[in-house]
Structures are given as structure tokens and as C-alpha cells.
Amino acid sequence: MDEQLQEDWLDTRLREEAPYIDDAGFTAQVVRKMPARRAARLSFRGMILLCLTLLASALTYALSGGGRFVETTFHYVADIPKLIVALPFWITAVVVFGGLAIATLVAAGAALAQTRQLR
């Protein structure tokens, strides 16, 4: 996607800055002989990375005792504020997942702002 945006930007700049030079139809002839643009397809590399990520996640889950580390981590985080008040498990889960959701939204907003800036 980023490559396409850069190509569009470059194409726009070239059209604006370069005056057309008559070449007696040479450019049109070359363009006609060029092969047709291929349809966009999924990247094989991306599929390999996705499959390896899913495999590694499943393996980690299985080797960690079926995700027991997640519950242990939540209980550990819940025990941190014992000096003030011990938080119940569900409050800890809401805080952790809420923080993750906020971080995800901020990252998505930054990415969207970056793509709008490139246009």
C-alpha cells in the first residue's frame, strides 16, 4: 500500500513538472507492447509469516500449561496494590484489556493520520 502511495505521488509530481515532448507516437507504441498489469494477489511471504505466528502461538499455549501463565500474571498484577487495596481478578482484567484497547486505538489513529498525510 505504501509503495502504491509513493508511486501515485511520484506520478503526480512528474505530470505536474515535466512538459510533454512530442515523440511521434513512440511512447504510445511502447505502452501498447507492455504486458498487462497483474491482478493483486496475497503475498506468499505474508501467508508463511501468518502460519508460523499461529503455529508459534499454539505451541506456546500448549507448552505453558494451556495458558495458565495468563491467569498467574493477572493474579500477580492484582497482588501489586496490596498495600492500598487488593483488586479482584475481574477489575485487573478490565484494566489490562482496557489499556490494550486504548493503546491499539492510539496506534491505529497514528497509522491513519500517517496515511492521510502521505496523500
N, CA, C and O atoms as a GROMACS GRO file, in nm:
protein
  476
    1MET      N    1   0.083  -0.119   0.000
    1MET     CA    2   0.000   0.000   0.000
    1MET      C    3   0.087   0.125   0.000
    1MET      O    4   0.062   0.218  -0.075
    2ASP      N    5   0.189   0.125   0.083
    2ASP     CA    6   0.278   0.240   0.093
    2ASP      C    7   0.351   0.261  -0.039
    2ASP      O    8   0.374   0.374  -0.081
    3GLU      N    9   0.387   0.151  -0.105
    3GLU     CA   10   0.455   0.160  -0.233
    3GLU      C   11   0.363   0.223  -0.338
    3GLU      O   12   0.407   0.304  -0.419
    4GLN      N   13   0.234   0.186  -0.335
    4GLN     CA   14   0.136   0.242  -0.428
    4GLN      C   15   0.120   0.392  -0.405
    4GLN      O   16   0.110   0.468  -0.501
    5LEU      N   17   0.116   0.434  -0.277
    5LEU     CA   18   0.103   0.577  -0.247
    5LEU      C   19   0.223   0.655  -0.299
    5LEU      O   20   0.209   0.766  -0.351
    6GLN      N   21   0.342   0.596  -0.284
    6GLN     CA   22   0.462   0.664  -0.331
    6GLN      C   23   0.463   0.672  -0.483
    6GLN      O   24   0.503   0.774  -0.540
    7GLU      N   25   0.418   0.564  -0.550
    7GLU     CA   26   0.411   0.568  -0.696
    7GLU      C   27   0.312   0.674  -0.743
    7GLU      O   28   0.341   0.747  -0.838
    8ASP      N   29   0.197   0.684  -0.677
    8ASP     CA   30   0.098   0.785  -0.714
    8ASP      C   31   0.155   0.926  -0.694
    8ASP      O   32   0.136   1.013  -0.778
    9TRP      N   33   0.225   0.947  -0.583
    9TRP     CA   34   0.285   1.077  -0.555
    9TRP      C   35   0.388   1.110  -0.662
    9TRP      O   36   0.392   1.223  -0.712
   10LEU      N   37   0.472   1.013  -0.696
   10LEU     CA   38   0.576   1.036  -0.796
   10LEU      C   39   0.514   1.062  -0.932
   10LEU      O   40   0.558   1.151  -1.005
   11ASP      N   41   0.411   0.986  -0.967
   11ASP     CA   42   0.344   1.005  -1.095
   11ASP      C   43   0.284   1.145  -1.103
   11ASP      O   44   0.294   1.211  -1.206
   12THR      N   45   0.221   1.190  -0.994
   12THR     CA   46   0.162   1.324  -0.991
   12THR      C   47   0.269   1.431  -1.008
   12THR      O   48   0.251   1.526  -1.084
   13ARG      N   49   0.380   1.414  -0.938
   13ARG     CA   50   0.488   1.513  -0.948
   13ARG      C   51   0.545   1.519  -1.090
   13ARG      O   52   0.572   1.627  -1.142
   14LEU      N   53   0.563   1.403  -1.152
   14LEU     CA   54   0.618   1.400  -1.287
   14LEU      C   55   0.522   1.465  -1.388
   14LEU      O   56   0.566   1.534  -1.479
   15ARG      N   57   0.392   1.442  -1.371
   15ARG     CA   58   0.295   1.501  -1.463
   15ARG      C   59   0.290   1.654  -1.447
   15ARG      O   60   0.275   1.726  -1.545
   16GLU      N   61   0.304   1.701  -1.325
   16GLU     CA   62   0.296   1.845  -1.300
   16GLU      C   63   0.420   1.918  -1.349
   16GLU      O   64   0.409   2.030  -1.398
   17GLU      N   65   0.536   1.858  -1.337
   17GLU     CA   66   0.660   1.930  -1.360
   17GLU      C   67   0.718   1.912  -1.501
   17GLU      O   68   0.786   2.002  -1.550
   18ALA      N   69   0.690   1.800  -1.566
   18ALA     CA   70   0.754   1.775  -1.695
   18ALA      C   71   0.658   1.808  -1.808
   18ALA      O   72   0.548   1.752  -1.816
   19PRO      N   73   0.698   1.898  -1.897
   19PRO     CA   74   0.614   1.925  -2.014
   19PRO      C   75   0.622   1.807  -2.112
   19PRO      O   76   0.724   1.738  -2.118
   20TYR      N   77   0.515   1.786  -2.187
   20TYR     CA   78   0.513   1.676  -2.282
   20TYR      C   79   0.601   1.708  -2.401
   20TYR      O   80   0.595   1.818  -2.457
   21ILE      N   81   0.683   1.612  -2.439
   21ILE     CA   82   0.769   1.626  -2.557
   21ILE      C   83   0.715   1.532  -2.663
   21ILE      O   84   0.704   1.412  -2.639
   22ASP      N   85   0.682   1.585  -2.780
   22ASP     CA   86   0.627   1.504  -2.887
   22ASP      C   87   0.732   1.404  -2.935
   22ASP      O   88   0.844   1.440  -2.970
   23ASP      N   89   0.692   1.276  -2.936
   23ASP     CA   90   0.786   1.170  -2.977
   23ASP      C   91   0.732   1.088  -3.092
   23ASP      O   92   0.776   0.975  -3.115
   24ALA      N   93   0.637   1.144  -3.166
   24ALA     CA   94   0.580   1.082  -3.285
   24ALA      C   95   0.516   0.946  -3.254
   24ALA      O   96   0.525   0.854  -3.335
   25GLY      N   97   0.453   0.933  -3.137
   25GLY     CA   98   0.382   0.811  -3.103
   25GLY      C   99   0.468   0.700  -3.044
   25GLY      O  100   0.418   0.589  -3.022
   26PHE      N  101   0.596   0.726  -3.018
   26PHE     CA  102   0.685   0.622  -2.965
   26PHE      C  103   0.638   0.574  -2.827
   26PHE      O  104   0.635   0.454  -2.802
   27THR      N  105   0.603   0.667  -2.739
   27THR     CA  106   0.561   0.630  -2.604
   27THR      C  107   0.434   0.545  -2.608
   27THR      O  108   0.425   0.445  -2.537
   28ALA      N  109   0.338   0.583  -2.689
   28ALA     CA  110   0.214   0.505  -2.700
   28ALA      C  111   0.243   0.365  -2.752
   28ALA      O  112   0.181   0.269  -2.707
   29GLN      N  113   0.334   0.354  -2.845
   29GLN     CA  114   0.370   0.224  -2.901
   29GLN      C  115   0.435   0.135  -2.793
   29GLN      O  116   0.404   0.016  -2.783
   30VAL      N  117   0.522   0.192  -2.714
   30VAL     CA  118   0.587   0.115  -2.607
   30VAL      C  119   0.485   0.071  -2.503
   30VAL      O  120   0.488  -0.043  -2.457
   31VAL      N  121   0.393   0.161  -2.465
   31VAL     CA  122   0.291   0.128  -2.366
   31VAL      C  123   0.201   0.016  -2.417
   31VAL      O  124   0.163  -0.071  -2.339
   32ARG      N  125   0.166   0.016  -2.545
   32ARG     CA  126   0.082  -0.090  -2.600
   32ARG      C  127   0.152  -0.225  -2.596
   32ARG      O  128   0.086  -0.327  -2.578
   33LYS      N  129   0.283  -0.227  -2.610
   33LYS     CA  130   0.357  -0.353  -2.611
   33LYS      C  131   0.386  -0.406  -2.470
   33LYS      O  132   0.426  -0.522  -2.454
   34MET      N  133   0.365  -0.324  -2.369
   34MET     CA  134   0.391  -0.369  -2.232
   34MET      C  135   0.288  -0.473  -2.191
   34MET      O  136   0.173  -0.466  -2.234
   35PRO      N  137   0.329  -0.571  -2.108
   35PRO     CA  138   0.232  -0.671  -2.063
   35PRO      C  139   0.128  -0.608  -1.971
   35PRO      O  140   0.155  -0.507  -1.906
   36ALA      N  141   0.010  -0.669  -1.968
   36ALA     CA  142  -0.098  -0.617  -1.883
   36ALA      C  143  -0.060  -0.629  -1.737
   36ALA      O  144   0.016  -0.717  -1.698
   37ARG      N  145  -0.112  -0.538  -1.658
   37ARG     CA  146  -0.083  -0.538  -1.514
   37ARG      C  147  -0.148  -0.660  -1.449
   37ARG      O  148  -0.265  -0.689  -1.473
   38ARG      N  149  -0.071  -0.730  -1.367
   38ARG     CA  150  -0.123  -0.848  -1.299
   38ARG      C  151  -0.218  -0.807  -1.188
   38ARG      O  152  -0.202  -0.702  -1.126
   39ALA      N  153  -0.315  -0.892  -1.163
   39ALA     CA  154  -0.408  -0.868  -1.053
   39ALA      C  155  -0.333  -0.885  -0.921
   39ALA      O  156  -0.246  -0.970  -0.909
   40ALA      N  157  -0.369  -0.803  -0.824
   40ALA     CA  158  -0.303  -0.811  -0.693
   40ALA      C  159  -0.339  -0.944  -0.628
   40ALA      O  160  -0.455  -0.985  -0.630
   41ARG      N  161  -0.239  -1.010  -0.570
   41ARG     CA  162  -0.263  -1.137  -0.502
   41ARG      C  163  -0.197  -1.133  -0.366
   41ARG      O  164  -0.110  -1.050  -0.339
   42LEU      N  165  -0.239  -1.222  -0.282
   42LEU     CA  166  -0.183  -1.227  -0.149
   42LEU      C  167  -0.036  -1.266  -0.156
   42LEU      O  168   0.004  -1.348  -0.238
   43SER      N  169   0.041  -1.209  -0.071
   43SER     CA  170   0.183  -1.238  -0.066
   43SER      C  171   0.206  -1.375  -0.005
   43SER      O  172   0.151  -1.407   0.101
   44PHE      N  173   0.286  -1.456  -0.071
   44PHE     CA  174   0.321  -1.588  -0.020
   44PHE      C  175   0.400  -1.573   0.109
   44PHE      O  176   0.383  -1.651   0.203
   45ARG      N  177   0.487  -1.474   0.114
   45ARG     CA  178   0.567  -1.448   0.235
   45ARG      C  179   0.476  -1.414   0.352
   45ARG      O  180   0.499  -1.461   0.464
   46GLY      N  181   0.374  -1.334   0.328
   46GLY     CA  182   0.280  -1.298   0.434
   46GLY      C  183   0.205  -1.419   0.487
   46GLY      O  184   0.183  -1.430   0.608
   47MET      N  185   0.166  -1.510   0.398
   47MET     CA  186   0.096  -1.630   0.442
   47MET      C  187   0.188  -1.719   0.526
   47MET      O  188   0.144  -1.778   0.624
   48ILE      N  189   0.315  -1.729   0.488
   48ILE     CA  190   0.410  -1.808   0.566
   48ILE      C  191   0.426  -1.747   0.705
   48ILE      O  192   0.425  -1.819   0.805
   49LEU      N  193   0.442  -1.615   0.712
   49LEU     CA  194   0.457  -1.549   0.841
   49LEU      C  195   0.333  -1.568   0.929
   49LEU      O  196   0.344  -1.590   1.049
   50LEU      N  197   0.216  -1.558   0.869
   50LEU     CA  198   0.092  -1.577   0.944
   50LEU      C  199   0.082  -1.718   0.999
   50LEU      O  200   0.049  -1.738   1.116
   51CYS      N  201   0.112  -1.817   0.915
   51CYS     CA  202   0.106  -1.958   0.959
   51CYS      C  203   0.208  -1.985   1.069
   51CYS      O  204   0.177  -2.053   1.166
   52LEU      N  205   0.329  -1.932   1.055
   52LEU     CA  206   0.431  -1.953   1.158
   52LEU      C  207   0.392  -1.885   1.289
   52LEU      O  208   0.418  -1.938   1.397
   53THR      N  209   0.331  -1.768   1.281
   53THR     CA  210   0.286  -1.698   1.401
   53THR      C  211   0.178  -1.777   1.472
   53THR      O  212   0.181  -1.792   1.594
   54LEU      N  213   0.082  -1.829   1.396
   54LEU     CA  214  -0.024  -1.909   1.456
   54LEU      C  215   0.032  -2.038   1.517
   54LEU      O  216  -0.011  -2.078   1.625
   55LEU      N  217   0.126  -2.102   1.448
   55LEU     CA  218   0.188  -2.223   1.500
   55LEU      C  219   0.265  -2.195   1.629
   55LEU      O  220   0.255  -2.270   1.725
   56ALA      N  221   0.342  -2.086   1.630
   56ALA     CA  222   0.418  -2.049   1.750
   56ALA      C  223   0.325  -2.016   1.866
   56ALA      O  224   0.354  -2.050   1.981
   57SER      N  225   0.213  -1.949   1.837
   57SER     CA  226   0.117  -1.918   1.943
   57SER      C  227   0.055  -2.044   2.000
   57SER      O  228   0.043  -2.057   2.122
   58ALA      N  229   0.016  -2.136   1.914
   58ALA     CA  230  -0.043  -2.262   1.961
   58ALA      C  231   0.058  -2.343   2.042
   58ALA      O  232   0.024  -2.402   2.144
   59LEU      N  233   0.182  -2.345   1.995
   59LEU     CA  234   0.287  -2.418   2.066
   59LEU      C  235   0.314  -2.356   2.203
   59LEU      O  236   0.330  -2.428   2.302
   60THR      N  237   0.320  -2.225   2.209
   60THR     CA  238   0.342  -2.155   2.336
   60THR      C  239   0.226  -2.183   2.432
   60THR      O  240   0.248  -2.207   2.550
   61TYR      N  241   0.105  -2.179   2.380
   61TYR     CA  242  -0.012  -2.206   2.463
   61TYR      C  243  -0.005  -2.348   2.520
   61TYR      O  244  -0.031  -2.369   2.639
   62ALA      N  245   0.029  -2.445   2.435
   62ALA     CA  246   0.035  -2.584   2.480
   62ALA      C  247   0.147  -2.607   2.580
   62ALA      O  248   0.129  -2.677   2.680
   63LEU      N  249   0.263  -2.548   2.554
   63LEU     CA  250   0.378  -2.570   2.643
   63LEU      C  251   0.367  -2.493   2.774
   63LEU      O  252   0.437  -2.525   2.871
   64SER      N  253   0.280  -2.393   2.780
   64SER     CA  254   0.268  -2.312   2.901
   64SER      C  255   0.161  -2.365   2.995
   64SER      O  256   0.124  -2.298   3.091
   65GLY      N  257   0.113  -2.483   2.967
   65GLY     CA  258   0.010  -2.539   3.054
   65GLY      C  259  -0.128  -2.488   3.019
   65GLY      O  260  -0.212  -2.470   3.107
   66GLY      N  261  -0.153  -2.467   2.894
   66GLY     CA  262  -0.286  -2.425   2.850
   66GLY      C  263  -0.320  -2.283   2.887
   66GLY      O  264  -0.436  -2.253   2.917
   67GLY      N  265  -0.223  -2.194   2.886
   67GLY     CA  266  -0.248  -2.054   2.915
   67GLY      C  267  -0.251  -2.022   3.063
   67GLY      O  268  -0.300  -1.915   3.102
   68ARG      N  269  -0.202  -2.109   3.145
   68ARG     CA  270  -0.201  -2.086   3.290
   68ARG      C  271  -0.121  -1.962   3.326
   68ARG      O  272  -0.148  -1.897   3.427
   69PHE      N  273  -0.021  -1.929   3.242
   69PHE     CA  274   0.063  -1.811   3.270
   69PHE      C  275  -0.020  -1.682   3.267
   69PHE      O  276   0.014  -1.586   3.337
   70VAL      N  277  -0.127  -1.678   3.188
   70VAL     CA  278  -0.210  -1.558   3.181
   70VAL      C  279  -0.279  -1.536   3.316
   70VAL      O  280  -0.279  -1.425   3.369
   71GLU      N  281  -0.339  -1.643   3.370
   71GLU     CA  282  -0.406  -1.631   3.499
   71GLU      C  283  -0.306  -1.597   3.609
   71GLU      O  284  -0.335  -1.515   3.697
   72THR      N  285  -0.189  -1.659   3.605
   72THR     CA  286  -0.085  -1.630   3.704
   72THR      C  287  -0.043  -1.484   3.696
   72THR      O  288  -0.024  -1.419   3.799
   73THR      N  289  -0.028  -1.431   3.575
   73THR     CA  290   0.011  -1.291   3.558
   73THR      C  291  -0.097  -1.198   3.612
   73THR      O  292  -0.067  -1.099   3.679
   74PHE      N  293  -0.223  -1.228   3.582
   74PHE     CA  294  -0.332  -1.146   3.633
   74PHE      C  295  -0.332  -1.144   3.786
   74PHE      O  296  -0.351  -1.038   3.847
   75HIS      N  297  -0.312  -1.259   3.847
   75HIS     CA  298  -0.310  -1.264   3.994
   75HIS      C  299  -0.190  -1.188   4.049
   75HIS      O  300  -0.199  -1.124   4.154
   76TYR      N  301  -0.078  -1.197   3.979
   76TYR     CA  302   0.040  -1.122   4.023
   76TYR      C  303   0.014  -0.971   4.017
   76TYR      O  304   0.047  -0.898   4.110
   77VAL      N  305  -0.045  -0.926   3.906
   77VAL     CA  306  -0.075  -0.784   3.891
   77VAL      C  307  -0.179  -0.741   3.995
   77VAL      O  308  -0.172  -0.630   4.048
   78ALA      N  309  -0.274  -0.828   4.026
   78ALA     CA  310  -0.376  -0.796   4.125
   78ALA      C  311  -0.315  -0.787   4.264
   78ALA      O  312  -0.367  -0.715   4.350
   79ASP      N  313  -0.206  -0.858   4.289
   79ASP     CA  314  -0.142  -0.856   4.421
   79ASP      C  315  -0.052  -0.735   4.441
   79ASP      O  316  -0.013  -0.706   4.554
   80ILE      N  317  -0.017  -0.663   4.335
   80ILE     CA  318   0.073  -0.548   4.347
   80ILE      C  319   0.017  -0.440   4.439
   80ILE      O  320   0.090  -0.394   4.527
   81PRO      N  321  -0.108  -0.398   4.424
   81PRO     CA  322  -0.157  -0.289   4.510
   81PRO      C  323  -0.207  -0.336   4.646
   81PRO      O  324  -0.295  -0.273   4.704
   82LYS      N  325  -0.151  -0.446   4.698
   82LYS     CA  326  -0.198  -0.497   4.828
   82LYS      C  327  -0.182  -0.396   4.940
   82LYS      O  328  -0.256  -0.400   5.038
   83LEU      N  329  -0.086  -0.305   4.926
   83LEU     CA  330  -0.068  -0.205   5.031
   83LEU      C  331  -0.189  -0.113   5.039
   83LEU      O  332  -0.224  -0.065   5.147
   84ILE      N  333  -0.252  -0.088   4.925
   84ILE     CA  334  -0.368   0.001   4.923
   84ILE      C  335  -0.496  -0.083   4.940
   84ILE      O  336  -0.558  -0.084   5.046
   85VAL      N  337  -0.532  -0.154   4.835
   85VAL     CA  338  -0.649  -0.242   4.837
   85VAL      C  339  -0.624  -0.352   4.735
   85VAL      O  340  -0.580  -0.324   4.624
   86ALA      N  341  -0.650  -0.474   4.771
   86ALA     CA  342  -0.633  -0.585   4.677
   86ALA      C  343  -0.746  -0.580   4.574
   86ALA      O  344  -0.864  -0.576   4.609
   87LEU      N  345  -0.708  -0.579   4.448
   87LEU     CA  346  -0.808  -0.572   4.341
   87LEU      C  347  -0.858  -0.711   4.307
   87LEU      O  348  -0.781  -0.807   4.305
   88PRO      N  349  -0.987  -0.723   4.281
   88PRO     CA  350  -1.039  -0.852   4.235
   88PRO      C  351  -0.986  -0.882   4.094
   88PRO      O  352  -0.942  -0.792   4.022
   89PHE      N  353  -0.992  -1.007   4.057
   89PHE     CA  354  -0.940  -1.052   3.928
   89PHE      C  355  -1.008  -0.980   3.812
   89PHE      O  356  -0.942  -0.940   3.717
   90TRP      N  357  -1.140  -0.963   3.818
   90TRP     CA  358  -1.212  -0.905   3.705
   90TRP      C  359  -1.174  -0.759   3.683
   90TRP      O  360  -1.172  -0.713   3.569
   91ILE      N  361  -1.145  -0.685   3.791
   91ILE     CA  362  -1.104  -0.545   3.775
   91ILE      C  363  -0.968  -0.538   3.708
   91ILE      O  364  -0.944  -0.454   3.620
   92THR      N  365  -0.879  -0.627   3.748
   92THR     CA  366  -0.747  -0.632   3.686
   92THR      C  367  -0.760  -0.661   3.537
   92THR      O  368  -0.694  -0.598   3.455
   93ALA      N  369  -0.846  -0.757   3.503
   93ALA     CA  370  -0.865  -0.793   3.363
   93ALA      C  371  -0.920  -0.674   3.284
   93ALA      O  372  -0.875  -0.650   3.172
   94VAL      N  373  -1.015  -0.601   3.340
   94VAL     CA  374  -1.073  -0.484   3.272
   94VAL      C  375  -0.966  -0.377   3.251
   94VAL      O  376  -0.959  -0.317   3.144
   95VAL      N  377  -0.883  -0.353   3.353
   95VAL     CA  378  -0.778  -0.251   3.341
   95VAL      C  379  -0.676  -0.291   3.235
   95VAL      O  380  -0.637  -0.209   3.152
   96VAL      N  381  -0.634  -0.417   3.237
   96VAL     CA  382  -0.533  -0.462   3.141
   96VAL      C  383  -0.588  -0.456   2.998
   96VAL      O  384  -0.525  -0.399   2.910
   97PHE      N  385  -0.706  -0.514   2.976
   97PHE     CA  386  -0.762  -0.514   2.841
   97PHE      C  387  -0.804  -0.374   2.797
   97PHE      O  388  -0.798  -0.342   2.678
   98GLY      N  389  -0.847  -0.292   2.890
   98GLY     CA  390  -0.878  -0.153   2.856
   98GLY      C  391  -0.754  -0.077   2.811
   98GLY      O  392  -0.758  -0.001   2.714
   99GLY      N  393  -0.645  -0.099   2.883
   99GLY     CA  394  -0.518  -0.036   2.843
   99GLY      C  395  -0.473  -0.083   2.706
   99GLY      O  396  -0.425  -0.003   2.625
  100LEU      N  397  -0.489  -0.212   2.680
  100LEU     CA  398  -0.454  -0.265   2.547
  100LEU      C  399  -0.543  -0.204   2.439
  100LEU      O  400  -0.495  -0.170   2.331
  101ALA      N  401  -0.670  -0.190   2.467
  101ALA     CA  402  -0.762  -0.131   2.370
  101ALA      C  403  -0.726   0.014   2.342
  101ALA      O  404  -0.728   0.058   2.226
  102ILE      N  405  -0.693   0.090   2.446
  102ILE     CA  406  -0.654   0.230   2.427
  102ILE      C  407  -0.525   0.239   2.346
  102ILE      O  408  -0.515   0.321   2.255
  103ALA      N  409  -0.428   0.155   2.379
  103ALA     CA  410  -0.301   0.156   2.304
  103ALA      C  411  -0.324   0.120   2.157
  103ALA      O  412  -0.263   0.179   2.069
  104THR      N  413  -0.413   0.024   2.132
  104THR     CA  414  -0.444  -0.016   1.994
  104THR      C  415  -0.511   0.099   1.919
  104THR      O  416  -0.478   0.125   1.804
  105LEU      N  417  -0.605   0.166   1.984
  105LEU     CA  418  -0.674   0.278   1.919
  105LEU      C  419  -0.578   0.393   1.889
  105LEU      O  420  -0.586   0.456   1.783
  106VAL      N  421  -0.487   0.421   1.981
  106VAL     CA  422  -0.389   0.528   1.959
  106VAL      C  423  -0.298   0.491   1.842
  106VAL      O  424  -0.269   0.575   1.757
  107ALA      N  425  -0.253   0.366   1.836
  107ALA     CA  426  -0.167   0.322   1.726
  107ALA      C  427  -0.241   0.326   1.593
  107ALA      O  428  -0.185   0.368   1.491
  108ALA      N  429  -0.367   0.284   1.592
  108ALA     CA  430  -0.447   0.288   1.469
  108ALA      C  431  -0.469   0.432   1.424
  108ALA      O  432  -0.464   0.461   1.305
  109GLY      N  433  -0.494   0.521   1.519
  109GLY     CA  434  -0.511   0.662   1.485
  109GLY      C  435  -0.384   0.722   1.427
  109GLY      O  436  -0.390   0.801   1.332
  110ALA      N  437  -0.270   0.686   1.483
  110ALA     CA  438  -0.143   0.737   1.431
  110ALA      C  439  -0.117   0.684   1.291
  110ALA      O  440  -0.070   0.757   1.204
  111ALA      N  441  -0.149   0.556   1.268
  111ALA     CA  442  -0.130   0.498   1.135
  111ALA      C  443  -0.223   0.564   1.034
  111ALA      O  444  -0.182   0.591   0.920
  112LEU      N  445  -0.347   0.590   1.073
  112LEU     CA  446  -0.442   0.656   0.983
  112LEU      C  447  -0.397   0.798   0.951
  112LEU      O  448  -0.407   0.841   0.837
  113ALA      N  449  -0.349   0.869   1.051
  113ALA     CA  450  -0.301   1.005   1.028
  113ALA      C  451  -0.180   1.004   0.935
  113ALA      O  452  -0.166   1.093   0.851
  114GLN      N  453  -0.095   0.905   0.949
  114GLN     CA  454   0.023   0.894   0.863
  114GLN      C  455  -0.018   0.867   0.718
  114GLN      O  456   0.038   0.927   0.627
  115THR      N  457  -0.115   0.778   0.696
  115THR     CA  458  -0.157   0.752   0.558
  115THR      C  459  -0.228   0.871   0.497
  115THR      O  460  -0.213   0.897   0.378
  116ARG      N  461  -0.304   0.944   0.576
  116ARG     CA  462  -0.371   1.066   0.523
  116ARG      C  463  -0.268   1.172   0.489
  116ARG      O  464  -0.287   1.248   0.394
  117GLN      N  465  -0.160   1.177   0.565
  117GLN     CA  466  -0.056   1.276   0.540
  117GLN      C  467   0.020   1.245   0.410
  117GLN      O  468   0.068   1.337   0.343
  118LEU      N  469   0.031   1.118   0.375
  118LEU     CA  470   0.101   1.079   0.253
  118LEU      C  471   0.023   1.110   0.127
  118LEU      O  472   0.082   1.121   0.019
  119ARG      N  473  -0.108   1.126   0.138
  119ARG     CA  474  -0.191   1.150   0.019
  119ARG      C  475  -0.180   1.289  -0.030
  119ARG      O  476  -0.243   1.324  -0.129
   0.00000   0.00000   0.00000
